[in-house]
Amino acid sequence: MGAWGNSKPLGAASFLGNWRSMGLNAIVAVVTLVVFAAVTGPLATAADVPVIKAELGPCSADFTVTDSANQPLYDAKIQVTVRYGFMGKRKSDLEIGTNSEGKARFEGLPSKVKRPLEFKTRHGQYTQTVMHNPQIDCQARFAVVLGPP
């Protein structure tokens, strides 16, 4: 009796051929699983909120940017300059774009500032400035509406 219950004895070439095809099938199966996991795994990332980290403190600011019809604005730019250090001589310019839901988040903002932070939001020809004092509200949320009044 041959390999795998065959009634005929198998030669060495036939036996190795079966192992090679089994190995090839295993490789194809693994590659298929990896591709499937890569395609189905990050489905939630399309709406993940973009985050930029200043690493200067414990505070954060969450933004939701919409147009005048209350529709979220994709890739609206939000910019802030954070001054820190002795006499505010050092500065960090941060800018982030919103996701498809109009959301973006700043993390690691300092809890103590000499002057309120000035977040400038822009999309197309429209801009709006939001002032934020992290000493008053360390975990701030802002809804910014851009568009004609």
N, CA, C and O atoms as a GROMACS GRO file, in nm:
protein
  596
    1MET      N    1   0.085  -0.117   0.000
    1MET     CA    2   0.000   0.000   0.000
    1MET      C    3   0.090   0.123   0.000
    1MET      O    4   0.190   0.126   0.071
    2GLY      N    5   0.055   0.224  -0.078
    2GLY     CA    6   0.138   0.344  -0.094
    2GLY      C    7   0.100   0.451   0.005
    2GLY      O    8   0.022   0.430   0.098
    3ALA      N    9   0.157   0.567  -0.018
    3ALA     CA   10   0.132   0.680   0.070
    3ALA      C   11  -0.013   0.725   0.059
    3ALA      O   12  -0.071   0.720  -0.050
    4TRP      N   13  -0.072   0.769   0.167
    4TRP     CA   14  -0.208   0.821   0.178
    4TRP      C   15  -0.314   0.720   0.134
    4TRP      O   16  -0.418   0.759   0.081
    5GLY      N   17  -0.289   0.593   0.156
    5GLY     CA   18  -0.389   0.491   0.132
    5GLY      C   19  -0.407   0.450  -0.013
    5GLY      O   20  -0.504   0.381  -0.044
    6ASN      N   21  -0.318   0.488  -0.102
    6ASN     CA   22  -0.328   0.444  -0.241
    6ASN      C   23  -0.296   0.296  -0.250
    6ASN      O   24  -0.215   0.245  -0.173
    7SER      N   25  -0.360   0.229  -0.344
    7SER     CA   26  -0.333   0.087  -0.359
    7SER      C   27  -0.203   0.062  -0.434
    7SER      O   28  -0.146  -0.046  -0.424
    8LYS      N   29  -0.156   0.162  -0.510
    8LYS     CA   30  -0.031   0.145  -0.583
    8LYS      C   31   0.082   0.210  -0.506
    8LYS      O   32   0.064   0.317  -0.447
    9PRO      N   33   0.197   0.148  -0.505
    9PRO     CA   34   0.311   0.212  -0.441
    9PRO      C   35   0.353   0.335  -0.520
    9PRO      O   36   0.350   0.335  -0.643
   10LEU      N   37   0.394   0.439  -0.448
   10LEU     CA   38   0.438   0.562  -0.512
   10LEU      C   39   0.590   0.567  -0.518
   10LEU      O   40   0.659   0.521  -0.427
   11GLY      N   41   0.638   0.624  -0.627
   11GLY     CA   42   0.782   0.645  -0.637
   11GLY      C   43   0.821   0.770  -0.563
   11GLY      O   44   0.735   0.845  -0.518
   12ALA      N   45   0.951   0.792  -0.548
   12ALA     CA   46   1.002   0.908  -0.476
   12ALA      C   47   0.959   1.038  -0.543
   12ALA      O   48   0.923   1.133  -0.473
   13ALA      N   49   0.960   1.045  -0.675
   13ALA     CA   50   0.923   1.167  -0.747
   13ALA      C   51   0.776   1.200  -0.725
   13ALA      O   52   0.741   1.316  -0.704
   14SER      N   53   0.692   1.099  -0.728
   14SER     CA   54   0.549   1.120  -0.707
   14SER      C   55   0.523   1.165  -0.563
   14SER      O   56   0.440   1.253  -0.539
   15PHE      N   57   0.592   1.104  -0.469
   15PHE     CA   58   0.576   1.138  -0.328
   15PHE      C   59   0.617   1.284  -0.303
   15PHE      O   60   0.545   1.357  -0.235
   16LEU      N   61   0.732   1.328  -0.358
   16LEU     CA   62   0.778   1.466  -0.341
   16LEU      C   63   0.687   1.564  -0.412
   16LEU      O   64   0.666   1.676  -0.365
   17GLY      N   65   0.633   1.523  -0.526
   17GLY     CA   66   0.540   1.609  -0.599
   17GLY      C   67   0.416   1.638  -0.516
   17GLY      O   68   0.368   1.752  -0.513
   18ASN      N   69   0.364   1.535  -0.447
   18ASN     CA   70   0.248   1.555  -0.359
   18ASN      C   71   0.281   1.651  -0.246
   18ASN      O   72   0.200   1.738  -0.214
   19TRP      N   73   0.398   1.638  -0.184
   19TRP     CA   74   0.439   1.728  -0.076
   19TRP      C   75   0.455   1.870  -0.128
   19TRP      O   76   0.417   1.965  -0.060
   20ARG      N   77   0.511   1.886  -0.247
   20ARG     CA   78   0.529   2.020  -0.304
   20ARG      C   79   0.394   2.086  -0.329
   20ARG      O   80   0.375   2.204  -0.298
   21SER      N   81   0.300   2.009  -0.385
   21SER     CA   82   0.169   2.069  -0.411
   21SER      C   83   0.098   2.102  -0.280
   21SER      O   84   0.027   2.202  -0.271
   22MET      N   85   0.117   2.018  -0.176
   22MET     CA   86   0.059   2.049  -0.046
   22MET      C   87   0.124   2.175   0.011
   22MET      O   88   0.055   2.258   0.070
   23GLY      N   89   0.255   2.190  -0.005
   23GLY     CA   90   0.325   2.310   0.042
   23GLY      C   91   0.279   2.433  -0.032
   23GLY      O   92   0.261   2.540   0.028
   24LEU      N   93   0.260   2.420  -0.163
   24LEU     CA   94   0.212   2.532  -0.242
   24LEU      C   95   0.071   2.570  -0.200
   24LEU      O   96   0.039   2.689  -0.190
   25ASN      N   97  -0.014   2.471  -0.176
   25ASN     CA   98  -0.150   2.500  -0.128
   25ASN      C   99  -0.147   2.571   0.006
   25ASN      O  100  -0.226   2.662   0.029
   26ALA      N  101  -0.058   2.531   0.094
   26ALA     CA  102  -0.046   2.595   0.225
   26ALA      C  103  -0.002   2.740   0.210
   26ALA      O  104  -0.053   2.828   0.278
   27ILE      N  105   0.094   2.764   0.120
   27ILE     CA  106   0.141   2.901   0.097
   27ILE      C  107   0.029   2.986   0.041
   27ILE      O  108   0.009   3.099   0.085
   28VAL      N  109  -0.044   2.935  -0.055
   28VAL     CA  110  -0.156   3.008  -0.113
   28VAL      C  111  -0.261   3.039  -0.006
   28VAL      O  112  -0.315   3.150  -0.002
   29ALA      N  113  -0.288   2.942   0.081
   29ALA     CA  114  -0.386   2.964   0.188
   29ALA      C  115  -0.340   3.073   0.284
   29ALA      O  116  -0.421   3.158   0.323
   30VAL      N  117  -0.213   3.073   0.322
   30VAL     CA  118  -0.160   3.174   0.413
   30VAL      C  119  -0.164   3.312   0.348
   30VAL      O  120  -0.205   3.409   0.412
   31VAL      N  121  -0.122   3.321   0.222
   31VAL     CA  122  -0.125   3.450   0.152
   31VAL      C  123  -0.268   3.502   0.141
   31VAL      O  124  -0.292   3.621   0.159
   32THR      N  125  -0.361   3.413   0.111
   32THR     CA  126  -0.502   3.453   0.103
   32THR      C  127  -0.552   3.507   0.237
   32THR      O  128  -0.621   3.609   0.239
   33LEU      N  129  -0.518   3.442   0.346
   33LEU     CA  130  -0.558   3.489   0.478
   33LEU      C  131  -0.498   3.626   0.511
   33LEU      O  132  -0.566   3.712   0.565
   34VAL      N  133  -0.372   3.645   0.477
   34VAL     CA  134  -0.306   3.772   0.504
   34VAL      C  135  -0.371   3.885   0.424
   34VAL      O  136  -0.397   3.992   0.477
   35VAL      N  137  -0.397   3.859   0.297
   35VAL     CA  138  -0.461   3.961   0.213
   35VAL      C  139  -0.602   3.990   0.264
   35VAL      O  140  -0.642   4.106   0.270
   36PHE      N  141  -0.676   3.886   0.300
   36PHE     CA  142  -0.811   3.905   0.352
   36PHE      C  143  -0.808   3.988   0.481
   36PHE      O  144  -0.890   4.077   0.499
   37ALA      N  145  -0.714   3.957   0.569
   37ALA     CA  146  -0.703   4.032   0.696
   37ALA      C  147  -0.665   4.177   0.669
   37ALA      O  148  -0.713   4.268   0.737
   38ALA      N  149  -0.578   4.199   0.571
   38ALA     CA  150  -0.537   4.336   0.540
   38ALA      C  151  -0.652   4.416   0.482
   38ALA      O  152  -0.663   4.536   0.508
   39VAL      N  153  -0.737   4.353   0.404
   39VAL     CA  154  -0.848   4.423   0.342
   39VAL      C  155  -0.962   4.446   0.441
   39VAL      O  156  -1.018   4.555   0.445
   40THR      N  157  -0.995   4.346   0.522
   40THR     CA  158  -1.109   4.359   0.612
   40THR      C  159  -1.073   4.420   0.746
   40THR      O  160  -1.159   4.478   0.812
   41GLY      N  161  -0.948   4.409   0.789
   41GLY     CA  162  -0.908   4.461   0.920
   41GLY      C  163  -0.922   4.611   0.935
   41GLY      O  164  -0.982   4.655   1.033
   42PRO      N  165  -0.868   4.691   0.843
   42PRO     CA  166  -0.869   4.836   0.866
   42PRO      C  167  -0.994   4.907   0.817
   42PRO      O  168  -0.986   5.025   0.783
   43LEU      N  169  -1.108   4.842   0.812
   43LEU     CA  170  -1.229   4.909   0.766
   43LEU      C  171  -1.264   5.028   0.854
   43LEU      O  172  -1.316   5.128   0.804
   44ALA      N  173  -1.237   5.020   0.982
   44ALA     CA  174  -1.271   5.130   1.072
   44ALA      C  175  -1.177   5.248   1.058
   44ALA      O  176  -1.208   5.356   1.109
   45THR      N  177  -1.064   5.232   0.992
   45THR     CA  178  -0.967   5.340   0.985
   45THR      C  179  -1.010   5.453   0.893
   45THR      O  180  -0.956   5.563   0.903
   46ALA      N  181  -1.105   5.429   0.804
   46ALA     CA  182  -1.149   5.534   0.714
   46ALA      C  183  -1.204   5.654   0.791
   46ALA      O  184  -1.188   5.767   0.747
   47ALA      N  185  -1.268   5.631   0.904
   47ALA     CA  186  -1.327   5.740   0.981
   47ALA      C  187  -1.249   5.769   1.110
   47ALA      O  188  -1.295   5.847   1.193
   48ASP      N  189  -1.132   5.709   1.127
   48ASP     CA  190  -1.052   5.737   1.246
   48ASP      C  191  -1.022   5.886   1.253
   48ASP      O  192  -0.996   5.951   1.151
   49VAL      N  193  -1.025   5.938   1.372
   49VAL     CA  194  -0.999   6.080   1.393
   49VAL      C  195  -0.848   6.105   1.386
   49VAL      O  196  -0.772   6.042   1.460
   50PRO      N  197  -0.804   6.195   1.297
   50PRO     CA  198  -0.661   6.227   1.293
   50PRO      C  199  -0.619   6.296   1.423
   50PRO      O  200  -0.692   6.378   1.478
   51VAL      N  201  -0.500   6.260   1.470
   51VAL     CA  202  -0.450   6.314   1.597
   51VAL      C  203  -0.309   6.367   1.574
   51VAL      O  204  -0.228   6.304   1.507
   52ILE      N  205  -0.282   6.484   1.630
   52ILE     CA  206  -0.146   6.538   1.632
   52ILE      C  207  -0.109   6.560   1.777
   52ILE      O  208  -0.188   6.612   1.856
   53LYS      N  209   0.014   6.521   1.812
   53LYS     CA  210   0.056   6.526   1.952
   53LYS      C  211   0.166   6.630   1.971
   53LYS      O  212   0.272   6.621   1.909
   54ALA      N  213   0.138   6.728   2.056
   54ALA     CA  214   0.237   6.831   2.086
   54ALA      C  215   0.337   6.784   2.190
   54ALA      O  216   0.450   6.832   2.194
   55GLU      N  217   0.297   6.690   2.276
   55GLU     CA  218   0.382   6.635   2.382
   55GLU      C  219   0.437   6.744   2.475
   55GLU      O  220   0.553   6.742   2.514
   56LEU      N  221   0.349   6.841   2.508
   56LEU     CA  222   0.387   6.951   2.597
   56LEU      C  223   0.304   6.956   2.725
   56LEU      O  224   0.327   7.041   2.810
   57GLY      N  225   0.208   6.864   2.739
   57GLY     CA  226   0.124   6.864   2.858
   57GLY      C  227   0.010   6.766   2.844
   57GLY      O  228   0.007   6.686   2.751
   58PRO      N  229  -0.087   6.773   2.940
   58PRO     CA  230  -0.195   6.673   2.946
   58PRO      C  231  -0.323   6.713   2.873
   58PRO      O  232  -0.417   6.634   2.869
   59CYS      N  233  -0.330   6.831   2.816
   59CYS     CA  234  -0.456   6.882   2.762
   59CYS      C  235  -0.478   6.841   2.617
   59CYS      O  236  -0.385   6.801   2.547
   60SER      N  237  -0.605   6.852   2.575
   60SER     CA  238  -0.641   6.817   2.437
   60SER      C  239  -0.749   6.911   2.388
   60SER      O  240  -0.815   6.981   2.466
   61ALA      N  241  -0.767   6.912   2.256
   61ALA     CA  242  -0.873   6.990   2.192
   61ALA      C  243  -0.929   6.908   2.077
   61ALA      O  244  -0.857   6.870   1.985
   62ASP      N  245  -1.060   6.882   2.083
   62ASP     CA  246  -1.129   6.806   1.978
   62ASP      C  247  -1.208   6.904   1.892
   62ASP      O  248  -1.276   6.993   1.943
   63PHE      N  249  -1.199   6.886   1.760
   63PHE     CA  250  -1.268   6.974   1.667
   63PHE      C  251  -1.362   6.894   1.578
   63PHE      O  252  -1.332   6.783   1.536
   64THR      N  253  -1.477   6.955   1.550
   64THR     CA  254  -1.568   6.907   1.447
   64THR      C  255  -1.595   7.028   1.357
   64THR      O  256  -1.647   7.130   1.403
   65VAL      N  257  -1.560   7.015   1.230
   65VAL     CA  258  -1.573   7.126   1.136
   65VAL      C  259  -1.680   7.092   1.034
   65VAL      O  260  -1.676   6.987   0.969
   66THR      N  261  -1.778   7.182   1.022
   66THR     CA  262  -1.888   7.164   0.927
   66THR      C  263  -1.903   7.289   0.841
   66THR      O  264  -1.848   7.395   0.872
   67ASP      N  265  -1.980   7.275   0.732
   67ASP     CA  266  -2.013   7.392   0.652
   67ASP      C  267  -2.142   7.453   0.705
   67ASP      O  268  -2.198   7.405   0.804
   68SER      N  269  -2.190   7.558   0.640
   68SER     CA  270  -2.310   7.627   0.689
   68SER      C  271  -2.436   7.542   0.677
   68SER      O  272  -2.538   7.573   0.739
   69ALA      N  273  -2.430   7.432   0.597
   69ALA     CA  274  -2.543   7.339   0.586
   69ALA      C  275  -2.528   7.223   0.684
   69ALA      O  276  -2.600   7.123   0.673
   70ASN      N  277  -2.436   7.234   0.778
   70ASN     CA  278  -2.410   7.134   0.882
   70ASN      C  279  -2.355   7.002   0.826
   70ASN      O  280  -2.374   6.896   0.886
   71GLN      N  281  -2.288   7.008   0.710
   71GLN     CA  282  -2.223   6.891   0.651
   71GLN      C  283  -2.075   6.892   0.691
   71GLN      O  284  -2.012   6.997   0.688
   72PRO      N  285  -2.019   6.777   0.728
   72PRO     CA  286  -1.879   6.774   0.769
   72PRO      C  287  -1.786   6.814   0.654
   72PRO      O  288  -1.812   6.782   0.538
   73LEU      N  289  -1.680   6.883   0.688
   73LEU     CA  290  -1.582   6.927   0.588
   73LEU      C  291  -1.458   6.839   0.597
   73LEU      O  292  -1.392   6.832   0.701
   74TYR      N  293  -1.427   6.772   0.488
   74TYR     CA  294  -1.308   6.687   0.480
   74TYR      C  295  -1.185   6.774   0.451
   74TYR      O  296  -1.191   6.864   0.367
   75ASP      N  297  -1.078   6.747   0.519
   75ASP     CA  298  -0.948   6.813   0.501
   75ASP      C  299  -0.953   6.964   0.526
   75ASP      O  300  -0.880   7.040   0.463
   76ALA      N  301  -1.038   7.006   0.619
   76ALA     CA  302  -1.030   7.144   0.667
   76ALA      C  303  -0.903   7.151   0.752
   76ALA      O  304  -0.881   7.063   0.836
   77LYS      N  305  -0.822   7.251   0.732
   77LYS     CA  306  -0.695   7.264   0.804
   77LYS      C  307  -0.714   7.342   0.933
   77LYS      O  308  -0.777   7.447   0.935
   78ILE      N  309  -0.658   7.287   1.041
   78ILE     CA  310  -0.660   7.354   1.171
   78ILE      C  311  -0.516   7.374   1.213
   78ILE      O  312  -0.439   7.278   1.220
   79GLN      N  313  -0.479   7.499   1.240
   79GLN     CA  314  -0.339   7.533   1.271
   79GLN      C  315  -0.334   7.607   1.404
   79GLN      O  316  -0.420   7.689   1.435
   80VAL      N  317  -0.230   7.576   1.483
   80VAL     CA  318  -0.207   7.646   1.609
   80VAL      C  319  -0.056   7.656   1.631
   80VAL      O  320   0.020   7.566   1.595
   81THR      N  321  -0.015   7.768   1.690
   81THR     CA  322   0.124   7.784   1.732
   81THR      C  323   0.125   7.782   1.884
   81THR      O  324   0.061   7.865   1.949
   82VAL      N  325   0.198   7.686   1.940
   82VAL     CA  326   0.208   7.672   2.085
   82VAL      C  327   0.343   7.728   2.128
   82VAL      O  328   0.448   7.680   2.084
   83ARG      N  329   0.340   7.830   2.213
   83ARG     CA  330   0.464   7.888   2.266
   83ARG      C  331   0.488   7.832   2.405
   83ARG      O  332   0.396   7.820   2.486
   84TYR      N  333   0.613   7.797   2.432
   84TYR     CA  334   0.646   7.736   2.561
   84TYR      C  335   0.791   7.768   2.595
   84TYR      O  336   0.862   7.830   2.516
   85GLY      N  337   0.833   7.727   2.713
   85GLY     CA  338   0.969   7.752   2.758
   85GLY      C  339   0.982   7.890   2.821
   85GLY      O  340   0.884   7.963   2.836
   86PHE      N  341   1.105   7.925   2.858
   86PHE     CA  342   1.133   8.052   2.923
   86PHE      C  343   1.091   8.167   2.835
   86PHE      O  344   1.140   8.182   2.723
   87MET      N  345   0.999   8.250   2.885
   87MET     CA  346   0.947   8.368   2.817
   87MET      C  347   0.882   8.333   2.682
   87MET      O  348   0.869   8.420   2.596
   88GLY      N  349   0.841   8.208   2.664
   88GLY     CA  350   0.773   8.169   2.540
   88GLY      C  351   0.862   8.176   2.418
   88GLY      O  352   0.814   8.193   2.306
   89LYS      N  353   0.994   8.161   2.440
   89LYS     CA  354   1.089   8.172   2.329
   89LYS      C  355   1.079   8.054   2.232
   89LYS      O  356   1.108   8.068   2.113
   90ARG      N  357   1.038   7.940   2.282
   90ARG     CA  358   1.024   7.823   2.194
   90ARG      C  359   0.881   7.816   2.143
   90ARG      O  360   0.787   7.858   2.211
   91LYS      N  361   0.867   7.762   2.022
   91LYS     CA  362   0.732   7.748   1.969
   91LYS      C  363   0.723   7.621   1.886
   91LYS      O  364   0.822   7.571   1.832
   92SER      N  365   0.601   7.572   1.878
   92SER     CA  366   0.573   7.453   1.800
   92SER      C  367   0.452   7.485   1.713
   92SER      O  368   0.343   7.511   1.764
   93ASP      N  369   0.472   7.482   1.581
   93ASP     CA  370   0.361   7.505   1.487
   93ASP      C  371   0.300   7.370   1.452
   93ASP      O  372   0.369   7.281   1.401
   94LEU      N  373   0.172   7.355   1.480
   94LEU     CA  374   0.102   7.230   1.453
   94LEU      C  375  -0.011   7.255   1.354
   94LEU      O  376  -0.081   7.355   1.363
   95GLU      N  377  -0.028   7.162   1.259
   95GLU     CA  378  -0.139   7.171   1.165
   95GLU      C  379  -0.190   7.031   1.135
   95GLU      O  380  -0.112   6.936   1.121
   96ILE      N  381  -0.322   7.019   1.126
   96ILE     CA  382  -0.384   6.890   1.097
   96ILE      C  383  -0.505   6.913   1.008
   96ILE      O  384  -0.565   7.020   1.010
   97GLY      N  385  -0.539   6.812   0.929
   97GLY     CA  386  -0.658   6.816   0.845
   97GLY      C  387  -0.765   6.726   0.904
   97GLY      O  388  -0.735   6.627   0.969
   98THR      N  389  -0.890   6.761   0.880
   98THR     CA  390  -1.001   6.683   0.933
   98THR      C  391  -1.026   6.558   0.848
   98THR      O  392  -0.988   6.552   0.732
   99ASN      N  393  -1.092   6.459   0.909
   99ASN     CA  394  -1.128   6.336   0.837
   99ASN      C  395  -1.260   6.357   0.763
   99ASN      O  396  -1.310   6.469   0.754
  100SER      N  397  -1.316   6.250   0.710
  100SER     CA  398  -1.440   6.260   0.632
  100SER      C  399  -1.560   6.300   0.718
  100SER      O  400  -1.663   6.343   0.666
  101GLU      N  401  -1.547   6.286   0.849
  101GLU     CA  402  -1.654   6.329   0.940
  101GLU      C  403  -1.630   6.470   0.993
  101GLU      O  404  -1.703   6.518   1.080
  102GLY      N  405  -1.527   6.538   0.941
  102GLY     CA  406  -1.496   6.674   0.984
  102GLY      C  407  -1.429   6.682   1.120
  102GLY      O  408  -1.434   6.786   1.184
  103LYS      N  409  -1.367   6.573   1.165
  103LYS     CA  410  -1.310   6.568   1.300
  103LYS      C  411  -1.158   6.567   1.297
  103LYS      O  412  -1.096   6.514   1.205
  104ALA      N  413  -1.099   6.628   1.402
  104ALA     CA  414  -0.955   6.627   1.424
  104ALA      C  415  -0.930   6.649   1.572
  104ALA      O  416  -1.016   6.700   1.644
  105ARG      N  417  -0.811   6.608   1.619
  105ARG     CA  418  -0.781   6.617   1.762
  105ARG      C  419  -0.636   6.658   1.784
  105ARG      O  420  -0.544   6.607   1.719
  106PHE      N  421  -0.616   6.753   1.876
  106PHE     CA  422  -0.484   6.792   1.924
  106PHE      C  423  -0.466   6.732   2.063
  106PHE      O  424  -0.553   6.749   2.148
  107GLU      N  425  -0.356   6.664   2.086
  107GLU     CA  426  -0.325   6.608   2.217
  107GLU      C  427  -0.192   6.662   2.265
  107GLU      O  428  -0.111   6.711   2.187
  108GLY      N  429  -0.170   6.651   2.396
  108GLY     CA  430  -0.043   6.692   2.454
  108GLY      C  431  -0.024   6.842   2.459
  108GLY      O  432   0.089   6.891   2.456
  109LEU      N  433  -0.133   6.916   2.468
  109LEU     CA  434  -0.123   7.062   2.479
  109LEU      C  435  -0.088   7.099   2.622
  109LEU      O  436  -0.126   7.029   2.716
  110PRO      N  437  -0.014   7.209   2.641
  110PRO     CA  438   0.025   7.247   2.777
  110PRO      C  439  -0.096   7.292   2.858
  110PRO      O  440  -0.193   7.345   2.803
  111SER      N  441  -0.089   7.268   2.989
  111SER     CA  442  -0.199   7.310   3.076
  111SER      C  443  -0.183   7.454   3.121
  111SER      O  444  -0.280   7.517   3.165
  112LYS      N  445  -0.062   7.507   3.111
  112LYS     CA  446  -0.037   7.647   3.149
  112LYS      C  447   0.021   7.721   3.029
  112LYS      O  448   0.122   7.681   2.972
  113VAL      N  449  -0.046   7.830   2.993
  113VAL     CA  450   0.000   7.914   2.882
  113VAL      C  451  -0.007   8.060   2.926
  113VAL      O  452  -0.089   8.096   3.010
  114LYS      N  453   0.081   8.143   2.869
  114LYS     CA  454   0.078   8.286   2.901
  114LYS      C  455  -0.040   8.354   2.832
  114LYS      O  456  -0.104   8.442   2.890
  115ARG      N  457  -0.067   8.312   2.708
  115ARG     CA  458  -0.180   8.364   2.631
  115ARG      C  459  -0.262   8.247   2.579
  115ARG      O  460  -0.208   8.139   2.556
  116PRO      N  461  -0.393   8.267   2.562
  116PRO     CA  462  -0.475   8.157   2.508
  116PRO      C  463  -0.423   8.110   2.372
  116PRO      O  464  -0.365   8.187   2.295
  117LEU      N  465  -0.445   7.983   2.344
  117LEU     CA  466  -0.406   7.927   2.215
  117LEU      C  467  -0.505   7.974   2.109
  117LEU      O  468  -0.625   7.983   2.134
  118GLU      N  469  -0.454   8.003   1.992
  118GLU     CA  470  -0.536   8.054   1.882
  118GLU      C  471  -0.539   7.950   1.770
  118GLU      O  472  -0.443   7.936   1.694
  119PHE      N  473  -0.649   7.878   1.760
  119PHE     CA  474  -0.665   7.776   1.656
  119PHE      C  475  -0.729   7.841   1.534
  119PHE      O  476  -0.839   7.896   1.543
  120LYS      N  477  -0.660   7.835   1.421
  120LYS     CA  478  -0.712   7.892   1.297
  120LYS      C  479  -0.758   7.778   1.207
  120LYS      O  480  -0.679   7.691   1.170
  121THR      N  481  -0.886   7.779   1.174
  121THR     CA  482  -0.945   7.675   1.090
  121THR      C  483  -0.975   7.735   0.954
  121THR      O  484  -1.031   7.844   0.944
  122ARG      N  485  -0.937   7.661   0.848
  122ARG     CA  486  -0.963   7.711   0.713
  122ARG      C  487  -1.001   7.597   0.619
  122ARG      O  488  -0.955   7.483   0.632
  123HIS      N  489  -1.086   7.632   0.526
  123HIS     CA  490  -1.127   7.539   0.421
  123HIS      C  491  -1.171   7.625   0.303
  123HIS      O  492  -1.267   7.701   0.312
  124GLY      N  493  -1.100   7.611   0.192
  124GLY     CA  494  -1.129   7.696   0.077
  124GLY      C  495  -1.105   7.841   0.112
  124GLY      O  496  -0.998   7.876   0.164
  125GLN      N  497  -1.202   7.926   0.084
  125GLN     CA  498  -1.186   8.070   0.111
  125GLN      C  499  -1.233   8.110   0.250
  125GLN      O  500  -1.223   8.227   0.287
  126TYR      N  501  -1.284   8.015   0.328
  126TYR     CA  502  -1.340   8.047   0.459
  126TYR      C  503  -1.242   8.014   0.572
  126TYR      O  504  -1.174   7.911   0.569
  127THR      N  505  -1.237   8.104   0.671
  127THR     CA  506  -1.152   8.082   0.788
  127THR      C  507  -1.229   8.124   0.913
  127THR      O  508  -1.321   8.205   0.909
  128GLN      N  509  -1.188   8.064   1.024
  128GLN     CA  510  -1.244   8.103   1.154
  128GLN      C  511  -1.139   8.076   1.260
  128GLN      O  512  -1.065   7.978   1.251
  129THR      N  513  -1.132   8.162   1.358
  129THR     CA  514  -1.037   8.149   1.468
  129THR      C  515  -1.111   8.116   1.597
  129THR      O  516  -1.214   8.176   1.629
  130VAL      N  517  -1.055   8.018   1.669
  130VAL     CA  518  -1.111   7.979   1.799
  130VAL      C  519  -1.002   8.000   1.903
  130VAL      O  520  -0.890   7.950   1.888
  131MET      N  521  -1.034   8.073   2.009
  131MET     CA  522  -0.940   8.094   2.119
  131MET      C  523  -0.966   7.989   2.226
  131MET      O  524  -1.080   7.954   2.256
  132HIS      N  525  -0.856   7.939   2.284
  132HIS     CA  526  -0.869   7.832   2.385
  132HIS      C  527  -0.767   7.852   2.496
  132HIS      O  528  -0.647   7.865   2.469
  133ASN      N  529  -0.815   7.856   2.620
  133ASN     CA  530  -0.728   7.864   2.735
  133ASN      C  531  -0.732   7.730   2.808
  133ASN      O  532  -0.829   7.702   2.878
  134PRO      N  533  -0.628   7.648   2.794
  134PRO     CA  534  -0.629   7.516   2.857
  134PRO      C  535  -0.628   7.520   3.010
  134PRO      O  536  -0.659   7.420   3.073
  135GLN      N  537  -0.595   7.634   3.070
  135GLN     CA  538  -0.601   7.646   3.214
  135GLN      C  539  -0.746   7.642   3.263
  135GLN      O  540  -0.773   7.602   3.376
  136ILE      N  541  -0.838   7.685   3.178
  136ILE     CA  542  -0.980   7.687   3.213
  136ILE      C  543  -1.048   7.555   3.173
  136ILE      O  544  -1.126   7.500   3.250
  137ASP      N  545  -1.017   7.505   3.053
  137ASP     CA  546  -1.079   7.382   3.002
  137ASP      C  547  -0.970   7.297   2.937
  137ASP      O  548  -0.933   7.320   2.822
  138CYS      N  549  -0.919   7.201   3.011
  138CYS     CA  550  -0.806   7.121   2.964
  138CYS      C  551  -0.848   7.021   2.854
  138CYS      O  552  -0.767   6.989   2.767
  139GLN      N  553  -0.971   6.974   2.857
  139GLN     CA  554  -1.021   6.877   2.757
  139GLN      C  555  -1.132   6.945   2.677
  139GLN      O  556  -1.250   6.918   2.698
  140ALA      N  557  -1.094   7.033   2.586
  140ALA     CA  558  -1.191   7.117   2.515
  140ALA      C  559  -1.247   7.048   2.391
  140ALA      O  560  -1.182   6.964   2.329
  141ARG      N  561  -1.371   7.087   2.356
  141ARG     CA  562  -1.437   7.042   2.234
  141ARG      C  563  -1.491   7.166   2.162
  141ARG      O  564  -1.552   7.253   2.223
  142PHE      N  565  -1.466   7.171   2.031
  142PHE     CA  566  -1.510   7.284   1.952
  142PHE      C  567  -1.587   7.237   1.830
  142PHE      O  568  -1.549   7.141   1.764
  143ALA      N  569  -1.696   7.307   1.801
  143ALA     CA  570  -1.772   7.286   1.678
  143ALA      C  571  -1.753   7.414   1.594
  143ALA      O  572  -1.800   7.521   1.632
  144VAL      N  573  -1.684   7.400   1.483
  144VAL     CA  574  -1.652   7.514   1.398
  144VAL      C  575  -1.736   7.505   1.272
  144VAL      O  576  -1.740   7.402   1.206
  145VAL      N  577  -1.803   7.615   1.239
  145VAL     CA  578  -1.884   7.621   1.118
  145VAL      C  579  -1.815   7.718   1.022
  145VAL      O  580  -1.794   7.835   1.054
  146LEU      N  581  -1.782   7.668   0.903
  146LEU     CA  582  -1.718   7.750   0.802
  146LEU      C  583  -1.814   7.766   0.685
  146LEU      O  584  -1.879   7.671   0.643
  147GLY      N  585  -1.821   7.885   0.634
  147GLY     CA  586  -1.906   7.910   0.517
  147GLY      C  587  -1.968   8.047   0.525
  147GLY      O  588  -1.942   8.123   0.619
  148PRO      N  589  -2.051   8.079   0.428
  148PRO     CA  590  -2.114   8.209   0.430
  148PRO      C  591  -2.212   8.221   0.548
  148PRO      O  592  -2.276   8.123   0.586
  149PRO      N  593  -2.224   8.340   0.603
  149PRO     CA  594  -2.312   8.358   0.720
  149PRO      C  595  -2.458   8.331   0.692
  149PRO      O  596  -2.541   8.342   0.782
   0.00000   0.00000   0.00000
